[in-house]
Amino acid sequence: MTETAENKKTWINRIFGSKRRMIIYLTIILILTVICAIPNGRETFQRGAMSLLPTPSPAIINLDGTPDEMGKIHGNAFKYSLNALEKIYIKLIICGNSSDRLNDYCAKAKEIFARINPRWTQEIKAVAAASGTDPDALMLGNTFLDIGISSAGCRMLIVFDETMLLHAHNLDWDNLGGIGNYLITIFRTEGGKDRFSTVHIGFPGMIGALDIINEKGIALSFNQVGFARDKCEMPVFIKMREIAEKCATFEEARKAIMTMPQGMPFCIGLSDAKTGQAAIFERDGKTDIKRRNANDGILTADNSLWYGVRMQARCILDDTARKVDPDKVEDLKTILRHKSVMLSCNIYSVIFDYKHNKLYLASGKIPAAEGRYREFKLF
């Protein structure tokens, strides 16, 4: 055998280990390539693969005490998940496995936390200490949308009349090839002398809220509207939790939203189940916040700014909701899983029914709203 042939064999063995393993690897690559080339191939393959696994239930964690004590409970409950998220999502996906990018992003995240109430820094550092993760990386995980690193699409629906109010939201996001199915968490925070009890949906490491409701019936949900471009003074998710913990009425929450510090564009849905009030608050790229009221007891929001714009025949979610004319939980499920509303990346779908003290959450499969909504007690 010539030296060139020997070198070639060594090169192949170094990469693949053996000819048989090389054939297996190349076959897998070919299959994945074909899947990606087929229309909707990735989604179909992912659904098929995940259907072979049991549908996971959401984790439920109870947080009480001081910010430090809540952080310790949080970190101890999710040590494995938080370490995996730090390595895979924050460092690899958000930062592209670049240490320079990680340091730059973390510096921006630390600047944001330095501007806000120190209780949030205290809580997130306690989460990091208990889980053995990097507190700077967790700060980045709580602010990367505010910094302008990524964007996503969601769907929001609030319906009400003199007898009921239902507040619903589809979270549409990258679920990391199925890992996200196992990370959906219901956080229950106990009230105290300076805060109300709340229930919110999120992920391990998040100290803010994606969807939240407090013991007074005040609920908030978030939709992103494009990328953040301006300096952030307050992370939106953390502000939503702060509002829910502090505000007992719709008016108090409205004032808190309208006076939010500079930050990313958004749609925030606010509802008060006790008084039957609801509105969408939209912030554009100029940080102006506009209030959009309901039309015939139905409020919808996607990832566009609709203030002052006719939604009829332009917003699919709004058109679908008005065709169904919802007045009960099952009607909302029908809308949220409608093929023209539900996105293929829908990670979870939640409905708050404060009047009946119930939370309905579909999760554990993609798209989540297509599956079963589990019922939980709110408070």
C-alpha positions as CSV (number, residue, x, y, z in Angstrom):
1,M,0.0,0.0,0.0
2,T,1.3,3.4,-1.0
3,E,1.9,6.2,1.6
4,T,-0.9,8.3,0.0
5,A,-3.4,5.4,0.3
6,E,-2.3,4.8,3.9
7,N,-2.8,8.5,4.7
8,K,-6.2,8.4,3.1
9,K,-7.2,5.4,5.1
10,T,-6.0,7.0,8.3
11,W,-8.0,10.2,7.5
12,I,-11.2,8.2,7.0
13,N,-10.6,6.2,10.1
14,R,-10.0,9.3,12.1
15,I,-13.3,10.8,11.1
16,F,-15.6,7.9,10.9
17,G,-13.8,5.1,12.8
18,S,-14.6,2.5,10.2
19,K,-16.0,2.0,6.7
20,R,-19.3,0.6,8.2
21,R,-19.7,3.6,10.4
22,M,-19.0,5.9,7.5
23,I,-21.8,4.3,5.5
24,I,-24.2,4.7,8.5
25,Y,-23.3,8.4,8.9
26,L,-23.6,9.2,5.2
27,T,-27.0,7.4,5.1
28,I,-28.2,9.5,8.0
29,I,-27.0,12.6,6.4
30,L,-28.7,11.6,3.1
31,I,-32.0,10.9,4.9
32,L,-31.9,14.2,6.8
33,T,-31.2,16.0,3.5
34,V,-34.2,14.4,1.8
35,I,-36.4,15.3,4.8
36,C,-35.3,18.9,4.6
37,A,-35.9,19.0,0.9
38,I,-39.5,17.8,1.2
39,P,-42.1,20.5,1.8
40,N,-42.9,20.5,5.6
41,G,-40.5,17.6,5.9
42,R,-38.8,18.8,9.0
43,E,-42.1,19.4,10.9
44,T,-43.5,16.0,9.7
45,F,-40.3,14.1,10.8
46,Q,-40.3,15.9,14.1
47,R,-43.9,15.1,14.8
48,G,-43.3,11.5,13.9
49,A,-40.3,11.2,16.1
50,M,-41.9,12.9,19.1
51,S,-45.1,10.8,18.7
52,L,-43.1,7.8,19.7
53,L,-42.4,9.3,23.1
54,P,-44.8,9.9,25.9
55,T,-46.2,13.4,26.1
56,P,-44.6,15.1,29.1
57,S,-46.6,17.0,31.7
58,P,-45.5,20.6,32.6
59,A,-43.4,20.9,35.7
60,I,-45.0,22.7,38.6
61,I,-42.9,24.7,41.1
62,N,-43.9,26.6,44.2
63,L,-41.8,29.7,45.0
64,D,-42.1,31.6,48.3
65,G,-40.1,33.6,50.7
66,T,-37.5,36.2,49.9
67,P,-36.0,36.7,46.4
68,D,-33.0,34.7,47.5
69,E,-35.1,31.9,48.9
70,M,-37.3,31.8,45.7
71,G,-34.1,31.6,43.6
72,K,-32.7,28.7,45.7
73,I,-35.9,26.7,45.3
74,H,-35.9,27.5,41.5
75,G,-32.2,26.5,41.0
76,N,-32.4,23.3,43.1
77,A,-35.5,22.2,41.2
78,F,-33.9,22.5,37.7
79,K,-30.1,21.8,38.1
80,Y,-29.9,19.5,35.1
81,S,-32.2,21.6,32.9
82,L,-30.5,24.9,33.7
83,N,-27.0,23.5,32.9
84,A,-28.2,22.1,29.7
85,L,-30.0,25.3,28.7
86,E,-26.8,27.3,29.5
87,K,-24.7,25.2,27.3
88,I,-27.1,24.5,24.4
89,Y,-29.4,27.4,24.2
90,I,-27.5,30.4,25.6
91,K,-23.9,29.6,24.7
92,L,-24.4,27.5,21.5
93,I,-27.6,28.9,19.9
94,I,-27.9,32.5,21.1
95,C,-24.1,33.1,21.1
96,G,-23.1,30.8,18.3
97,N,-20.5,29.1,20.5
98,S,-18.5,32.3,20.4
99,S,-16.9,33.4,23.6
100,D,-16.5,37.0,22.3
101,R,-20.2,37.2,21.5
102,L,-21.1,35.6,24.9
103,N,-19.0,38.1,26.8
104,D,-20.5,41.0,24.8
105,Y,-24.1,39.9,25.3
106,C,-23.6,39.1,28.9
107,A,-22.1,42.6,29.5
108,K,-25.2,44.1,28.0
109,A,-27.5,41.9,30.1
110,K,-25.6,42.9,33.3
111,E,-26.0,46.5,32.4
112,I,-29.8,46.1,32.2
113,F,-29.9,44.3,35.5
114,A,-27.8,47.0,37.1
115,R,-30.6,49.5,36.3
116,I,-33.5,47.7,37.8
117,N,-34.6,46.7,41.3
118,P,-31.8,44.7,42.9
119,R,-34.3,42.1,44.1
120,W,-34.2,40.6,40.5
121,T,-30.4,40.3,40.5
122,Q,-30.6,38.7,43.9
123,E,-33.1,36.2,42.7
124,I,-31.3,35.3,39.6
125,K,-28.0,34.9,41.4
126,A,-29.6,32.6,43.8
127,V,-30.9,30.5,40.9
128,A,-27.4,30.3,39.5
129,A,-25.8,29.4,42.8
130,A,-28.2,26.7,43.6
131,S,-28.0,25.1,40.1
132,G,-24.3,25.6,39.5
133,T,-24.7,27.8,36.5
134,D,-23.2,31.2,35.4
135,P,-25.4,34.1,36.7
136,D,-24.3,36.3,33.8
137,A,-25.5,33.6,31.3
138,L,-28.8,33.5,33.1
139,M,-29.1,37.3,33.0
140,L,-28.6,37.0,29.2
141,G,-31.3,34.3,29.1
142,N,-33.7,36.7,30.7
143,T,-32.9,39.6,28.4
144,F,-31.9,38.4,25.0
145,L,-35.1,39.5,23.4
146,D,-34.8,42.9,25.0
147,I,-31.2,43.2,23.7
148,G,-32.5,42.4,20.1
149,I,-30.9,39.0,19.5
150,S,-34.0,37.1,18.4
151,S,-37.7,37.4,17.6
152,A,-40.7,35.1,17.6
153,G,-44.4,34.9,16.8
154,C,-47.3,34.4,19.2
155,R,-51.1,34.6,19.2
156,M,-53.2,36.2,21.9
157,L,-57.0,36.1,22.5
158,I,-59.1,37.7,25.2
159,V,-62.9,37.4,25.2
160,F,-65.4,38.8,27.7
161,D,-68.9,39.9,28.5
162,E,-70.9,40.6,31.6
163,T,-70.7,37.0,32.7
164,M,-67.2,35.8,31.9
165,L,-63.6,36.7,30.9
166,L,-61.2,34.3,29.3
167,H,-57.6,35.2,28.6
168,A,-55.6,32.9,26.2
169,H,-52.2,32.8,24.5
170,N,-50.3,30.6,22.1
171,L,-46.5,30.8,22.6
172,D,-44.8,30.1,19.3
173,W,-41.0,29.5,19.6
174,D,-38.1,27.2,18.7
175,N,-38.4,24.1,20.9
176,L,-34.8,22.9,20.3
177,G,-35.8,19.9,18.4
178,G,-38.2,18.6,21.0
179,I,-36.2,19.5,24.2
180,G,-38.5,22.4,24.8
181,N,-41.5,20.0,25.2
182,Y,-40.0,18.9,28.6
183,L,-39.2,22.4,29.9
184,I,-42.6,24.1,30.1
185,T,-43.1,25.1,33.7
186,I,-46.0,26.4,35.9
187,F,-44.5,28.8,38.5
188,R,-46.6,29.5,41.6
189,T,-45.4,32.4,43.7
190,E,-46.8,32.9,47.2
191,G,-48.0,36.3,48.1
192,G,-46.7,38.4,51.0
193,K,-47.0,41.9,52.5
194,D,-45.6,43.5,49.4
195,R,-46.8,41.3,46.6
196,F,-49.8,39.3,45.4
197,S,-49.7,35.5,44.7
198,T,-49.3,34.8,41.0
199,V,-49.3,31.9,38.6
200,H,-47.2,32.2,35.5
201,I,-45.9,30.1,32.6
202,G,-42.2,30.0,31.7
203,F,-39.0,27.9,31.5
204,P,-36.3,27.0,33.9
205,G,-34.0,30.0,34.6
206,M,-36.7,32.6,33.7
207,I,-37.5,34.9,36.6
208,G,-39.9,36.9,34.4
209,A,-43.2,35.7,33.0
210,L,-44.5,34.9,29.5
211,D,-48.1,34.6,30.7
212,I,-49.1,35.5,34.2
213,I,-52.2,36.1,36.4
214,N,-52.4,37.2,40.0
215,E,-54.8,36.4,42.8
216,K,-56.9,39.5,42.0
217,G,-57.6,38.3,38.5
218,I,-55.1,40.6,36.7
219,A,-53.6,38.7,33.7
220,L,-50.9,39.7,31.2
221,S,-49.5,38.1,28.1
222,F,-46.7,39.1,25.7
223,N,-46.3,39.1,22.0
224,Q,-43.1,40.3,20.3
225,V,-43.2,43.0,17.5
226,G,-39.9,42.9,15.6
227,F,-36.5,43.4,17.0
228,A,-35.4,45.6,19.9
229,R,-33.3,48.5,18.6
230,D,-33.1,51.0,21.4
231,K,-31.5,50.8,24.8
232,C,-33.4,48.7,27.3
233,E,-34.2,50.0,30.7
234,M,-36.3,47.2,31.9
235,P,-36.8,43.6,30.7
236,V,-40.4,43.1,29.5
237,F,-40.9,39.6,31.1
238,I,-39.6,40.8,34.4
239,K,-41.8,43.9,34.3
240,M,-44.8,41.8,33.6
241,R,-44.2,39.7,36.7
242,E,-43.6,42.9,38.7
243,I,-46.9,44.4,37.5
244,A,-48.8,41.2,38.4
245,E,-47.2,41.1,41.9
246,K,-48.0,44.8,42.6
247,C,-51.2,45.7,40.8
248,A,-54.6,44.9,42.2
249,T,-56.7,46.6,39.6
250,F,-56.9,47.1,35.8
251,E,-56.2,50.9,36.3
252,E,-53.1,50.2,38.4
253,A,-51.8,47.8,35.8
254,R,-52.6,50.1,32.9
255,K,-50.7,53.0,34.4
256,A,-47.7,50.6,35.0
257,I,-47.7,49.5,31.4
258,M,-48.1,53.0,30.0
259,T,-45.2,54.3,32.0
260,M,-42.9,51.4,31.3
261,P,-39.2,52.4,30.8
262,Q,-37.6,52.4,27.4
263,G,-37.3,49.0,25.8
264,M,-38.3,46.6,23.0
265,P,-41.5,46.9,20.9
266,F,-44.3,44.6,22.1
267,C,-48.0,43.8,22.3
268,I,-49.1,43.2,25.9
269,G,-52.5,41.9,26.6
270,L,-54.0,43.0,30.0
271,S,-57.3,41.8,31.5
272,D,-59.1,42.1,34.8
273,A,-61.4,39.2,35.3
274,K,-63.2,40.8,38.3
275,T,-64.3,43.9,36.5
276,G,-64.5,42.5,32.9
277,Q,-62.0,44.9,31.4
278,A,-59.3,44.2,28.8
279,A,-57.0,46.0,26.4
280,I,-54.0,45.5,24.2
281,F,-51.0,47.8,24.7
282,E,-48.8,48.2,21.7
283,R,-45.3,49.7,21.7
284,D,-43.7,50.6,18.4
285,G,-40.0,51.1,17.5
286,K,-40.2,54.7,18.9
287,T,-41.2,53.4,22.3
288,D,-44.7,55.1,22.0
289,I,-47.3,53.0,23.8
290,K,-50.9,52.9,22.4
291,R,-54.0,51.3,24.0
292,R,-56.2,49.2,21.7
293,N,-59.7,48.4,23.1
294,A,-61.9,45.4,22.4
295,N,-64.5,45.2,19.6
296,D,-67.7,43.4,20.7
297,G,-65.9,41.7,23.6
298,I,-63.1,40.2,21.5
299,L,-59.4,41.2,21.6
300,T,-56.8,39.6,19.5
301,A,-53.1,40.2,18.9
302,D,-50.4,38.7,16.7
303,N,-47.0,40.2,15.9
304,S,-48.2,43.3,14.1
305,L,-49.2,46.7,15.4
306,W,-53.0,47.2,14.8
307,Y,-53.7,50.4,16.7
308,G,-55.6,52.7,14.4
309,V,-55.7,50.0,11.6
310,R,-58.7,48.1,10.4
311,M,-58.2,44.4,11.3
312,Q,-61.1,42.9,9.4
313,A,-60.0,40.8,6.4
314,R,-56.4,41.6,7.4
315,C,-55.8,39.7,10.6
316,I,-56.5,36.0,10.3
317,L,-56.6,35.5,14.1
318,D,-59.2,38.2,14.5
319,D,-61.3,37.0,11.6
320,T,-61.3,33.5,12.9
321,A,-62.2,34.5,16.4
322,R,-65.2,36.5,15.2
323,K,-66.4,33.7,13.0
324,V,-66.4,31.3,16.1
325,D,-67.9,34.0,18.4
326,P,-66.4,32.4,21.5
327,D,-68.1,32.5,24.9
328,K,-66.6,29.4,26.6
329,V,-63.3,27.6,27.0
330,E,-63.9,25.0,24.3
331,D,-64.5,27.8,21.8
332,L,-61.1,29.3,22.6
333,K,-59.5,25.9,22.1
334,T,-61.1,25.7,18.7
335,I,-59.6,29.1,17.7
336,L,-56.2,28.5,19.2
337,R,-55.8,25.2,17.3
338,H,-57.4,26.4,14.1
339,K,-55.1,25.6,11.1
340,S,-55.0,29.3,10.1
341,V,-54.1,30.5,13.6
342,M,-51.9,27.8,15.2
343,L,-48.2,27.9,14.0
344,S,-46.2,24.7,13.6
345,C,-43.8,26.0,16.3
346,N,-46.5,26.4,18.9
347,I,-44.7,25.3,22.2
348,Y,-47.6,25.8,24.5
349,S,-51.2,27.1,24.6
350,V,-52.7,28.5,27.8
351,I,-56.2,29.7,28.9
352,F,-56.8,31.5,32.2
353,D,-60.4,31.1,33.5
354,Y,-60.3,33.1,36.7
355,K,-64.0,33.0,37.4
356,H,-63.8,29.2,37.7
357,N,-60.3,29.2,39.2
358,K,-58.9,27.1,36.4
359,L,-55.9,27.1,34.1
360,Y,-55.9,25.1,30.9
361,L,-52.5,24.3,29.4
362,A,-51.6,22.3,26.3
363,S,-47.9,21.4,26.1
364,G,-45.5,18.5,25.6
365,K,-46.0,18.2,21.8
366,I,-45.6,20.4,18.7
367,P,-47.9,22.1,17.9
368,A,-49.2,22.2,21.4
369,A,-52.7,23.5,20.8
370,E,-53.4,20.6,18.6
371,G,-53.2,18.3,21.6
372,R,-54.8,17.9,25.0
373,Y,-55.3,20.9,27.3
374,R,-54.6,19.8,30.9
375,E,-56.7,21.4,33.6
376,F,-55.1,22.9,36.7
377,K,-56.4,24.9,39.7
378,L,-55.3,28.5,39.6
379,F,-55.2,29.5,43.3
